[in-house]
Amino acid sequence: MLTGLLYAMKGEIESLLNTENAEPLQSAAGVEFYQIRPNVIACIGGVSKVNAAMATELLISLYHPDLVLNVGVAGCFEDVPIGTIVLAEAFLQHDVDTTAVGDPAGLVSTVNRTEFPTSDLEKAKAAMDKTGFAYRTGLVATGDWFATDTPRAHWISDTFHPLLCDMEGGADAQVYNPQDEKLVRLVFKDSKTTSIPLIARLAAEEGVFCNVISASTQKLSETVYGSMMLGIPSTQYDKAVAFIHNVANVQVEEVDHHVQ
């Protein structure tokens, strides 16, 4: 199982890099990647939601982790001691505001939700219980604003009732939510089929926007074969698979998230 760690600033990961003798892997679009352990990859994505979303997508595309963890420091809406460990129950984005057209504050319209849950809070709590360290749980409010004790901070607290505030976690959670996506493997059986713009047709004809994880072709005995791994939004899975089944010479099967 491969775990990906997302950090915003080098100061947040510096001690880990030193104690684990981490090896630099690469820098992509300004995001630095490190091998922490054989089964742990970490990256420094930068501050703000756009940087966080980009870093999360790069981490997923380049290394296909089974689990993604957002790690770092955060502000707090309660008088919690510095150094307190907090497990996020869910993330929200306090600076998304389309209330002028009747939406609730914080609604992300592309997915029509205000909260993005963590993948397995109970499992995380059980792991922390084994360590013996005290911890808290709570909501995290994300936005492109360094929070200070101002009227805006009080509005965020009164509106969303979060425990923490940060500038990246909500974007990470929106990009990486394994509950929102199913993986399928497609196998193409001839050169004519491999040339079909299947992903473009799914988007144009069915309104299904897939995440292309990998693709390859090979020629065996004058026959061209191809394969492709896709991430399909869970809510559109049945529609997408029905469409693919109607394409000649294409086999489709659902696969686990750890399959690459």
C-alpha positions as CSV (number, residue, x, y, z in Angstrom):
1,M,0.0,0.0,0.0
2,L,1.4,3.4,-1.1
3,T,0.7,6.4,1.0
4,G,1.0,10.0,-0.3
5,L,1.7,12.9,2.0
6,L,0.7,16.4,1.0
7,Y,2.5,19.4,2.6
8,A,2.2,23.1,1.7
9,M,5.5,24.4,3.1
10,K,9.0,23.0,3.4
11,G,9.2,24.1,7.0
12,E,6.3,21.6,7.8
13,I,8.2,18.6,6.4
14,E,11.9,19.5,7.1
15,S,12.2,17.4,10.2
16,L,10.7,14.4,8.4
17,L,13.1,14.7,5.5
18,N,16.0,14.7,7.9
19,T,15.0,12.0,10.3
20,E,13.9,9.6,7.5
21,N,16.9,10.4,5.2
22,A,14.4,11.1,2.5
23,E,15.5,10.9,-1.2
24,P,14.5,13.6,-3.7
25,L,12.5,12.0,-6.6
26,Q,11.7,14.9,-8.9
27,S,10.2,18.3,-9.3
28,A,7.2,18.7,-11.4
29,A,5.5,22.1,-12.1
30,G,7.3,23.4,-9.0
31,V,6.1,20.6,-6.8
32,E,8.9,18.7,-5.1
33,F,8.5,14.9,-4.5
34,Y,10.4,12.8,-1.9
35,Q,10.7,9.1,-1.2
36,I,10.2,9.0,2.6
37,R,10.0,5.2,2.9
38,P,9.5,2.4,0.3
39,N,5.7,2.8,0.7
40,V,5.5,6.6,1.5
41,I,5.8,9.4,-1.0
42,A,5.7,13.1,0.1
43,C,5.4,16.4,-1.8
44,I,5.6,20.1,-1.1
45,G,2.8,21.7,-3.1
46,G,2.9,25.3,-1.9
47,V,0.4,27.5,-0.2
48,S,-3.2,28.2,-1.5
49,K,-6.0,26.1,-2.9
50,V,-4.8,26.2,-6.6
51,N,-1.3,25.0,-5.6
52,A,-2.8,22.3,-3.4
53,A,-5.2,21.0,-6.1
54,M,-2.4,20.9,-8.6
55,A,0.0,19.1,-6.2
56,T,-2.7,16.5,-5.4
57,E,-3.5,15.8,-9.0
58,L,0.3,15.5,-9.8
59,L,0.8,13.1,-6.8
60,I,-2.1,10.9,-8.0
61,S,-1.1,11.0,-11.7
62,L,2.6,10.3,-11.1
63,Y,2.5,7.8,-8.2
64,H,-1.1,6.4,-7.9
65,P,-1.1,6.3,-4.1
66,D,-3.7,4.1,-2.3
67,L,-4.1,6.8,0.4
68,V,-3.5,10.5,0.4
69,L,-3.0,12.4,3.7
70,N,-3.0,16.2,4.0
71,V,-0.4,17.1,6.7
72,G,0.7,20.4,8.3
73,V,-0.1,23.2,10.6
74,A,-3.4,25.0,10.8
75,G,-5.2,27.9,12.6
76,C,-7.8,27.1,15.2
77,F,-11.2,28.6,16.2
78,E,-10.8,27.4,19.8
79,D,-8.1,27.9,22.4
80,V,-6.4,24.7,21.6
81,P,-2.7,24.3,22.7
82,I,0.0,24.6,20.1
83,G,1.1,21.1,19.1
84,T,-2.3,19.5,19.5
85,I,-3.0,16.7,17.0
86,V,-6.3,17.1,15.1
87,L,-7.9,14.6,12.7
88,A,-10.1,16.2,10.1
89,E,-13.7,14.9,10.1
90,A,-14.3,16.7,6.8
91,F,-13.2,19.8,4.8
92,L,-15.2,22.7,3.5
93,Q,-14.3,25.8,1.5
94,H,-15.3,29.0,3.3
95,D,-14.4,31.3,0.4
96,V,-16.6,29.8,-2.2
97,D,-19.6,32.1,-2.2
98,T,-22.4,32.0,-4.7
99,T,-25.1,33.0,-2.2
100,A,-26.1,35.9,-4.6
101,V,-27.8,33.3,-6.8
102,G,-29.4,31.4,-3.9
103,D,-26.7,28.8,-3.1
104,P,-25.7,28.1,0.5
105,A,-22.4,29.5,1.6
106,G,-19.5,27.2,0.8
107,L,-21.4,25.2,-1.9
108,V,-19.0,23.9,-4.6
109,S,-21.4,23.8,-7.5
110,T,-19.5,21.4,-9.8
111,V,-20.1,18.6,-7.3
112,N,-23.0,20.3,-5.4
113,R,-21.6,19.8,-1.9
114,T,-20.3,21.9,0.9
115,E,-18.3,19.3,2.8
116,F,-15.7,16.8,1.6
117,P,-15.4,13.9,4.0
118,T,-12.2,12.2,5.0
119,S,-11.9,8.6,3.6
120,D,-11.9,6.6,6.9
121,L,-12.1,8.7,10.1
122,E,-12.8,5.7,12.3
123,K,-9.7,3.9,11.0
124,A,-7.6,7.0,11.6
125,K,-9.0,7.3,15.2
126,A,-8.2,3.7,15.9
127,A,-4.6,4.2,14.7
128,M,-4.2,7.2,16.9
129,D,-5.7,5.3,19.9
130,K,-3.0,2.7,19.5
131,T,-0.3,5.4,19.8
132,G,-1.6,6.7,23.1
133,F,-1.3,10.3,22.0
134,A,-4.2,12.6,22.7
135,Y,-6.0,14.1,19.8
136,R,-9.1,16.1,18.7
137,T,-11.4,15.7,15.7
138,G,-13.3,18.4,13.9
139,L,-14.2,20.2,10.7
140,V,-11.5,22.1,8.7
141,A,-12.4,25.3,6.9
142,T,-10.2,26.0,3.9
143,G,-9.8,29.3,1.9
144,D,-7.2,31.5,0.3
145,W,-7.0,33.7,3.3
146,F,-4.5,33.7,6.2
147,A,-6.9,33.8,9.1
148,T,-6.6,36.4,11.9
149,D,-8.9,37.4,14.6
150,T,-11.2,39.6,12.5
151,P,-14.9,39.8,11.7
152,R,-14.4,37.4,8.8
153,A,-12.9,34.8,11.1
154,H,-16.0,35.1,13.4
155,W,-18.3,34.8,10.4
156,I,-16.5,31.6,9.3
157,S,-16.9,30.2,12.8
158,D,-20.5,31.1,13.2
159,T,-21.5,29.9,9.7
160,F,-19.6,26.6,9.4
161,H,-18.6,25.8,13.0
162,P,-15.2,24.4,12.1
163,L,-12.4,23.6,14.6
164,L,-9.5,24.5,12.2
165,C,-8.8,26.7,9.3
166,D,-6.2,26.3,6.6
167,M,-5.4,27.2,3.0
168,E,-5.1,23.8,1.3
169,G,-7.0,20.9,2.8
170,G,-10.4,21.5,1.2
171,A,-8.8,21.6,-2.2
172,D,-6.9,18.4,-1.6
173,A,-10.1,16.7,-0.4
174,Q,-12.0,17.8,-3.5
175,V,-9.4,16.5,-5.9
176,Y,-8.8,13.2,-4.0
177,N,-12.0,11.5,-2.9
178,P,-11.8,7.8,-3.6
179,Q,-15.5,7.4,-2.7
180,D,-16.4,9.7,-5.7
181,E,-14.6,7.7,-8.4
182,K,-14.5,4.1,-9.6
183,L,-11.7,2.6,-11.6
184,V,-12.2,0.6,-14.8
185,R,-9.8,-1.1,-17.2
186,L,-10.6,-1.0,-20.9
187,V,-9.1,-3.5,-23.4
188,F,-9.2,-2.7,-27.1
189,K,-8.9,-5.5,-29.7
190,D,-8.0,-3.9,-33.0
191,S,-6.3,-0.8,-34.5
192,K,-9.6,0.7,-35.6
193,T,-10.9,0.6,-32.0
194,T,-7.8,2.0,-30.5
195,S,-8.2,5.1,-32.7
196,I,-11.7,5.9,-31.4
197,P,-11.7,9.1,-29.3
198,L,-13.6,7.3,-26.6
199,I,-12.8,9.8,-23.8
200,A,-13.8,12.7,-25.9
201,R,-17.1,11.0,-27.0
202,L,-17.9,10.2,-23.4
203,A,-17.6,13.9,-22.5
204,A,-19.3,15.3,-25.6
205,E,-22.1,12.8,-25.9
206,E,-22.8,11.6,-22.4
207,G,-21.4,14.5,-20.2
208,V,-19.1,12.0,-18.4
209,F,-15.6,13.4,-17.7
210,C,-13.1,10.7,-17.0
211,N,-9.7,10.8,-15.4
212,V,-7.2,8.9,-17.7
213,I,-4.8,7.2,-15.3
214,S,-2.8,5.1,-17.8
215,A,-2.9,4.0,-21.5
216,S,-0.8,1.7,-23.7
217,T,-0.9,-0.1,-27.0
218,Q,1.0,-3.1,-28.4
219,K,1.1,-5.1,-31.6
220,L,1.0,-8.9,-31.5
221,S,0.9,-11.0,-34.7
222,E,-0.2,-8.1,-36.9
223,T,-3.0,-7.3,-34.4
224,V,-3.0,-4.0,-32.4
225,Y,-4.2,-4.2,-28.8
226,G,-4.6,-1.4,-26.4
227,S,-5.5,-0.9,-22.7
228,M,-6.6,2.1,-20.7
229,M,-7.2,2.7,-17.0
230,L,-10.0,5.2,-16.3
231,G,-11.3,6.9,-13.2
232,I,-15.1,7.4,-13.7
233,P,-17.2,9.6,-11.3
234,S,-19.3,7.2,-9.2
235,T,-22.5,9.0,-10.0
236,Q,-22.0,8.5,-13.7
237,Y,-20.5,5.0,-13.6
238,D,-23.5,3.1,-14.9
239,K,-24.0,5.6,-17.8
240,A,-20.3,5.4,-18.8
241,V,-20.1,1.6,-18.7
242,A,-23.4,1.3,-20.7
243,F,-21.9,3.6,-23.3
244,I,-18.6,1.7,-23.5
245,H,-20.4,-1.6,-23.8
246,N,-22.0,-0.4,-27.1
247,V,-18.5,0.2,-28.6
248,A,-17.4,-2.8,-30.6
249,N,-14.3,-4.7,-29.6
250,V,-13.9,-3.1,-26.2
251,Q,-13.9,-5.0,-23.0
252,V,-14.5,-3.1,-19.7
253,E,-14.1,-4.2,-16.1
254,E,-14.1,-2.5,-12.7
255,V,-10.8,-2.8,-10.8
256,D,-9.6,-2.0,-7.3
257,H,-7.9,1.3,-6.5
258,H,-4.6,-0.3,-5.8
259,V,-4.4,-1.8,-9.3
260,Q,-2.2,0.3,-11.7
